[in-house]
Amino acid sequence: MSLSSHLQSLSKKLVGELLYDDLVKAIYATDASVYKMLPLAVAYPKNEDDLKQLIQFAQNHKTSLIPRTAGTSLAGQCVGTGIVVDVSKHFTKIISLDEEKKTVTVQPGVVRDALNNYLKPYGLFFSPNTSTSNRCMIGGMVGNNSSGTTSIQYGVTRDKVLELKTLLSDGTEVVFGDVNSEMFKCKMNEDSLEGNIYKTIYTELESETVQKRIHAHFPKTEIHRRNTGYAIDELIKSAIFSDSEEPFNMCKLLSGSEGTLAFTTQLTLKLDKLPPLESIMVAAHFDSIELCMSAVQVVMKHNLYTCEMMDKTILDCTKHNKTQQANRQFIYGDPKAILMCEVKATTLAEVNLLSERLIEDIKTSNLSYAFPVLKGNEINKALDLRSAGLGLLGNIVGDKKGVACIEDTAVALTDLANYISEFSALMKSYNQEAIYYAHAGAGEIHLRPILDLKKGEDVGLFRMITTDVSKLVKKYNGSMSGEHGDGIVRSEFISNMIGDENYQILKRIKQAFDSHNIFNPGKIVNALPMDKSLRYETHREEPEIKTILDFSKSQGILREAEKCNGSGDCRKLPEFGGTMCPSYRATKNEKDTTRARANALREFLTNSDKVNRFDYKELKDVFDLCLSCKACASECPSSVDVASLKAEFQYQYQKTNGFKFKDKFFAKSTKYNKIASRVPKFYNALFQNSLTGGIIKKTLGIHPERSLPTISKSFTSWDNFTGWIDGIDYQQSPIKTVYLFVDEFINYLESEIAADATVLLEALNYRVIPIHNLESGRSFISKGFLEEAKDLANTNIADVKGLISEETPLIGIEPSAILTFKDEYLKLADDKVSAETISKNTFLIEEFIQQEIEFGNIKNEQFTSESRTIKFHGHCHQKAMSNQLSSFAVLNLPKNYNVTIIPSGCCGMAGSFGYEKAHYDVSMKIGETTLFPAIRKASHQTIISANGTSCRHQIKDGAQRIAKHPITILKEALVE
């Protein structure tokens, strides 16, 4: 019986899923580290019985189980050649909360920030806080013994784990928690795997000589971030091995064990009271890393809640990330490093006093040249900037990247400055400009050498630098792994860090827990080589891949995909804001993340032996639910542009496989809408009739529950606008002349909005010259008809390049259409210079009006003083490439209009996506995540506004409300 047959048999036994196709294996071959291993299969267990079946299978077939939650590990903990067991989809319950004891019991797939949102009304929180907290999960945090920004005040994950319900390697269920001496003895006498584990622990650690050796060789006790190997140094603090009264708890050992000892199914955690509400952050600026490190001891004399450092490399990366630009406002000059120091108190007076004392000490030290004070949302912006740091490292163009290998070292604060000095000298000896990204107050510095791991010589440096740094850390009795874990990258060095005799104890403990080595092998003990199984083959010949879209800014489409470093920002849930990634939010499948799409494309393009490297059904599957919302281009810290990757893939794939009829129809829908707009009443009757409408839907693969669009007369058919269209200037002395792009969606589906825009702008004393004869090409782009889109881009650039300037801007109504001038045309047009010039002078109509408000050319006196309540939903492309605050500003022009922005992410329609039968359910599920419920809660007197054609259609179908474009609302508010 073949292994494939055995996997099929296992799949039938599971309530959950077991997948082992090439696509899912490619997706799960990587995490956020530099490693890649194709797994045997990927399991999505639904219950503990599924896990027992998997354990039994691994035993019988000599394979392994690699536990995985969000897959954001930096050291390779989540990759392996066995079965990856993803508990992030089904093990997601918060089981119970004990307010009095301040404990919570959860499953391993609960997201850390989601847990804290649940706990907040009770005045409690789970304090360990990683930069990935809006998607990382409790199981992974325990596996890595995560720390984060809060550890200097609250401790690390190990300090919070009270009880773990686990499955051992023989499938038995065991709950580990506090055990007193008497209970410990009883456990040792049990004739079971659990009993043998307790016996082994006692036998290995009872000797005073052994305990002294552990104290001598493990990291200094004052370093609270210490993950080097199994935490036997924590076990010997208990009453079993010392004079203390501390109960023995195996959770101390399991925390940080990276899933190598047991499989955790349930966790009970100790909680803390929410920190004081009043906060002030002092962002001290430094002219060198050394000065910054010297200041750490100065600031840590204060009772800080945060002490974090970023260096110039991180700060420079944020300059070109749209989302992070708004978070940089507190930066003065060009600092080499910034130390963010936060104090908290219960009253404003107290926190002001604390910050004044902190600033006084910083001034006295003469180490910092600026120390701006941040309050309120300014603190959140600064912390967001820091949190984005790891992902932003992927923005370094080309093959050289900041590599995680020595990024997790921790030393005592008294050693920090000297350690950094020696480290810097070591880096200079390798001609390295390292990246410094630090939990400075905890003595932990995330140091990253810049290496090209596609080159053998740099892989050699990868090992040499890591080896030399491990020796330096050992010199200071520090920890090689502070919070990111040992994984593959550091496990090789554990023996040298803690001494071989101590290391042999770890091996025997692993043997006691897992004699058949089924749990995450190659991590911590019996380590895999740190310079093998890398994501890229060395000295490979880079494939030359010709594309229609211009990916030269990333040095080609392959490197665009390679920008994804696996940080997993695309897995954040709707409650944490943003748009990315709408399909994942609906399905909770890793396959439907930005990360999966980029990684799958990289894998298949790199290893293909086909003439057409895009000709894979697997790639078609992984891109299928991408809505091309463009959120990844701005929200992904690495700015991976998956919408462009999808468009190029569709084009290339369809060159070999042809186009489906429905795709041709939707791509060329403008042609048909134009014909229909000549007799809109006839076509609307045809569309609305249940018989003919049903036939149309069935023919085009449109879901029967989806309504068909309403056709309007084209903009040019409006008789009262023929004067403007003919070029007659009705304005005697206009403030400015603007070219209004009446795109194909507005022109043939909602031309009344173009009329409203023209009336509004003319009433505000602007000369409007409509451009109504051009098609943006959005429909072609969305279906991969890039040759047609390129022709349109070239035509449109040629037509308007002599017209558009700073004095005569191009403005548009429909975001997905007008923003092609700012995005796709830059990648499609042959005349790059003109395309760039036009792009700089192209605006959404709301952007233009917002600018004119700021110039003082438009005032609220020109609008009604009546009261209105408005809820606004912004288009995805506006959020990604523009700013929905411009719509907010426009809608707030009437002084008594009360406007709120719905934090809705993507509506789920995305042009033709939401029409299609295959996508309708996902489309509506996306709408239900935030948008539809928010609209249903609104009173019928509340005006619903949306500036996207598709968004308005989705709102009508999903929430049964008519949404108005902001321009229509503003036009109706004009004082007559």
VEXKOLDO-430301 format. One record per residue (C-alpha): x, y, z. Coordinates in steps of 0.05 Angstrom, whole numbers, plus 5000, padded with zeros to 4 digits. Example, Ala and Ser with C-alpha at 12.3 -4.5 7.8 and 13.67 -1.06 7.14 Angstrom:
VEXKOLDO-430301
524649105156/527349795143/
//
This chain:
VEXKOLDO-430301
500050005000/503050674978/503951265024/498851644983/493851084997/495451125071/494251875070/487551765035/485651275089/487651765143/483652315110/477351895115/478351795189/478852535205/473052995219/477453555195/481453585130/487853275106/490853575043/497053365005/496653684936/502454074907/499254754921/498054654995/504954355005/508154954970/504155435014/506155085079/513354975059/515355645089/513856075150/516956755165/523956475167/529156345112/527455605109/523355175062/521354445070/515754115030/511253755080/508353075069/501353355080/497553895117/492153725169/486554175195/484053775256/477253945284/477853585351/482453195396/480552535365/483252795299/489852965334/490152265364/489251965294/494952405269/499452185327/497951455313/499251555239/505951885253/507951315298/505850785248/509051105187/515251405219/513552115200/512752735243/507753265263/509454005258/504554435298/502655095267/498155685284/499356345247/506056115218/509756755235/515856415266/522556715247/526956125263/523755575222/519655255277/513655145231/516954785172/518554055165/517853445121/512353115161/505053305169/503954045185/498154075235/494654745228/490154875288/488855605270/482155455236/478355015285/481855055354/479655775365/475055775425/475656195488/473155655536/472356005603/474256615644/475056645719/474757385737/476257275810/482456855798/484257275736/485256665692/482656475623/482455795588/483155795512/484755345453/491455455418/488555795356/485856405394/488957055367/492557445421/489258115407/482457785398/483257495467/484858175496/478858485461/474657965496/478058095564/477858855561/470858955589/473058565650/479059025661/484058455646/489058285592/494057755570/500358175575/505757855529/505358275465/508958115400/509458545338/504858035305/499558065361/493658195314/494557505281/499357095325/495956575367/496556345439/499155655420/504855945381/506356455435/507055895486/511155475438/516056045429/515456345499/513857015467/515257665502/514358325464/514259045486/510858915553/515858425583/519758945623/513459075663/509558415661/514357855644/514157335588/509156815565/512356265609/510556685670/503256675650/502055935634/498555585691/496054955659/496754585592/492154035568/496453615521/496852975480/503252585491/506952205437/502951565453/496351935446/494751975520/491452595547/495352935603/494153595639/500453935665/499954445720/502254595791/504653975827/506853955900/512153475927/507152935946/503652965879/510352955844/512252305879/505551995860/506652195788/513551865787/510451205811/505451175755/506550635703/505251085643/508851545595/507052125640/510051765700/516451615661/516952355643/516652575716/521752035735/526452265680/525952995702/527452815774/533252345757/536452865711/535753475756/536153225829/543753265834/546553895865/552453845818/547753845758/543954445786/550354835796/552554675726/545854925699/546455575738/553555665713/552255565639/545155795627/543956535613/544557025671/538457005716/537057755707/535757635632/528357485633/528157345557/531556675555/529456125507/535955755496/533855025496/528854725545/527955135608/530854645658/533755245694/526555435711/524754735736/530254725788/527355335821/521454915846/520654605915/522453925885/529654145873/530654725921/528655035988/523455475955/515955385964/514655445889/510654855863/513354455805/509954595739/511754245675/508854835636/515355195650/518854665607/513454625554/513355385545/518755515493/519254785473/516654935403/511954345401/517553845406/515153505471/507553465468/501553715428/497754255466/490154275458/488154755514/491555285556/489955625621/493256305629/494456805684/491857495668/493858195690/489758815705/489659305648/495259805654/493960525677/490160925626/494461555622/500761485579/506361915553/511861675507/518562025500/521761865433/529062005445/533162115382/540561925376/546162045327/548961345336/546960645358/552360675412/549361305443/542560985442/544960355477/548560765530/542061125545/538260475560/540860425631/539161155642/531861095621/530760415653/531660725721/524660985710/518660525715/517760445639/512260045607/515660075539/522960155519/523760005445/529060195394/528960265319/534960435276/535760855213/534860255166/527960105194/526060845194/528260925121/524060325100/517860685127/518961285082/516160905022/510560525055/504060905047/500860665111/507060825153/508361525125/502961805169/506261485230/512961845219/510762545239/514462525306/521362425274/526263005277/531963035228/535362385207/536561985271/540961375271/536561085326/530261245365/528760985435/521360985451/520361045527/513261005554/510961185624/503961065652/499861305711/492661355734/492262115728/494762635678/498463005733/502262375753/504162175683/506462875666/510962875727/513862195707/515262425636/518563075661/523162675705/524862205648/526362785601/530663125653/534962495660/535562425584/537663155579/542763075634/545862475600/547462895538/546462275495/540162475457/539263075410/531563085410/526162775454/519162935428/513362775474/507762345445/500762285473/494361925456/493961675385/501061935372/503561355416/499560845376/502461115312/509561055338/508260345362/505060165295/511360415262/515559965306/510959375296/511459435221/519059405226/520158665212/515658655151/518559305124/525358975120/522558625059/522359285023/529759265009/529759184933/533758604905/536357964933/540058244993/535558235055/535958315130/536657585151/533957305216/539456895249/542457325304/536357765312/534257495380/540157575426/539157835497/544258055548/543958375617/542759135614/549459255648/552758895590/548659195534/553059785512/559459365513/555958795477/553459265422/560359575415/563558885405/557858675360/558659285316/566159145310/564558425291/559658655237/564859135209/569758565203/564658235157/563358895120/556358885147/551659455162/547059095210/539759275222/538259435295/531159315319/530559235393/526859105457/532359525487/529559555558/529858795561/536958775535/534558435471/536958695405/534258445339/540558495297/540158285224/545958225176/544458405103/545657785061/543857484994/542156765010/541856594936/549456634937/553756084967/558756564996/553256945033/550456285059/557456165085/557256845119/550456665147/553656095186/560056455204/556557085230/551656665271/557356255300/561456855319/555557215349/553756595390/560856615419/560057355435/553357225469/556456655508/562057125531/556757565565/552856955589/546957195548/541356845512/542056685438/534456655434/530657175473/523657075446/523756825374/525656115393/531255655372/527855325312/532655115258/536955735257/539455705328/538554995353/545454795328/548655275377/544955065441/550354565461/555755105459/551255605494/549355175554/554954655554/554753955526/553053615592/546954055600/545153945527/545253185537/540053285592/535553625541/536453045493/534452545547/528352955565/526252965492/527252215490/522852125551/517252535522/517752315450/521851685440/519751615367/521452335351/514652505320/513853205349/517253745307/523953395299/530353775284/528654355331/532254475398/535553775401/538453355345/538553995306/537854065231/543554445198/542255195201/544955315130/540954765094/533754735071/533855475054/528255815016/532855934956/537855484921/544755784918/547855984852/541455824815/540356124747/534956654757/529356514707/528057074658/520557194659/517657684610/511458054631/506658574603/506258954669/512759304687/515559014751/522359354743/521759724809/522259054843/527258784792/521958334760/515757944777/519457394814/522757874861/515958224871/513357554897/519757434937/518458084975/513657685018/517557475080/511857105112/510257605168/502957425160/499858125165/494757865114/491757415168/489357975213/481957955229/476758495212/476458745284/483558995277/481859465219/484659515149/482459125088/487658585077/486058025063/478457995050/478357285024/482157015084/477357385130/471657005097/474656305092/480056295147/484155875098/491656005092/490855875017/486856525012/492056985042/496657475007/502457065034/500056425002/499156744934/506057064935/509356424960/505755974911/507556424852/514856444875/515155694882/512155524814/515656074775/522355874805/521855124794/517755074730/520454704670/514654914626/515155394568/509755804601/511855834674/504956084694/501255484666/499255144730/492254994755/494955064826/496455804812/489555894783/486655604847/490856034894/489056684858/481756494849/479156864910/483757464905/479158074897/484758524872/482959004928/490159264928/490359285004/496758875003/500459414964/499459895023/497859475085/502958925075/509459185107/513258905048/508359224999/507358594958/502758784901/498658154893/493258504851/498558624797/501257924806/494257644795/493058064733/499657844702/498257114721/491357124689/494157404625/499856914621/495656314641/490256484591/495356534535/496055784539/489155584565/484656094531/479156534559/472456314584/466256624553/464056954618/470957254628/470857544558/464057834571/465958164636/472458414607/468758734549/462758944589/463859674572/462359524499/455759204518/453859734569/455060264517/450159924469/445059834525/445560564546/442460774480/435860444501/436560364576/429160254590/428959644545/435259324574/433259474646/426459144633/430258544604/434858514664/429358574716/424658074684/425357424723/425256984660/429957384615/434257604674/434856884696/437156664627/442257224625/444957024694/445356294675/448856444609/454056894642/455156474705/452057004750/449056774816/441456764815/441057174880/445357734851/441558314820/443658564751/446059284744/441559844723/443560174657/443160924651/443261404592/450461594578/453062244604/453162544534/445762414525/443962914580/441363484538/442664014591/450163854589/451263914514/453664624524/459464414568/461063824525/461464274465/466664684501/462665314517/465365644580/459765854626/464566094680/466666824676/472766764721/473366044747/477965874805/480965314765/479764884704/479164134716/478463544669/473063084694/474262354674/467262064663/469361334665/465660754634/462160544698/459361234714/458061384640/453560784626/451060554694/450361184737/451161784692/447062204740/453062224787/457262534731/451663044724/451863174799/459363264797/458963754740/453364164773/457164164839/463864384811/460764914766/456765184825/463165224864/466165644807/470565124773/470765044698/469364304682/471663984618/468863274615/472962714585/467562214569/470061824510/475661424544/475260754578/479760634638/481059894623/479259664693/474859094668/480458854622/485558874679/481058504727/480357924678/487557904655/486458204585/492858594591/494158704517/487559074511/488859444576/495759654551/492759924486/487760334526/493260584573/497460814514/491461134480/489161494543/496061744561/496962014491/490062344491/490862724557/498362844564/497863534533/492063724577/493663504648/498163914692/498464194762/494064774739/489164324702/488563674740/484963044720/479562844770/475162244771/468961964806/469761204807/476061014847/477560374809/477460744743/481061404757/486461074799/488760654739/492261304719/496061274785/497560524787/496760054728/498360574674/505260664705/506359924692/502959884625/504260524586/510160584539/510761334551/513161284623/514862014630/507962254610/504561714652/508561934713/506762674702/499462514693/499462074754/502062634798/496363084775/490762574779/485862584837/479462284862/474162824860/473862814937/481462904940/480963504895/475463834935/479163695000/485264054972/480964644951/477864675021/484964725050/486565275000/480465655024/476965624957/470965224982/467365405047/461865095087/457565725079/456265485008/452364885036/446164765077/445864845152/440864275159/442763675201/444262995170/447462355195/451861985145/455561325147/460961265094/464160645064/470560765024/472760384962/478659904971/482760254917/481660914951/484060635017/490160324984/492460884938/488861504961/485661685028/478461585049/479262175096/478262615035/471262335028/470262455102/472463175094/467863285035/461863005071/463263435131/463064085090/455864225111/457064445182/451464035213/452863385178/455062835226/459462355187/462661695209/467061235168/464960505172/471260095189/469059605136/474959345097/472759075030/465359045012/466458384976/463658574907/470058754870/467058864801/465158214768/467657794827/461257864866/456857724806/459957044792/456356424817/462856114841/464656724883/457856984906/457856634974/464856884991/462957574966/456957615013/460857315071/466057875063/460458385065/457758065128/464458125166/463358865180/459759265126/452758965125/451958935201/454159665208/449059895156/443459475186/444759805253/443860495221/437060825225/433160935161/434261685170/441761575165/444561685095/449061125071/454661355026/459660964984/464061224927/464960564890/460060314838/460959594860/460459804933/453760134922/451259514886/453659054942/450359484995/443759454956/443958704950/446958545019/443859065065/437859285023/439760025027/441060524972/447960844980/449561524951/456061774923/459162324968/458762794909/451262694901/450362834976/454563464970/450963704908/444263614943/447064035001/448664644958/445365284980/440965504922/
//
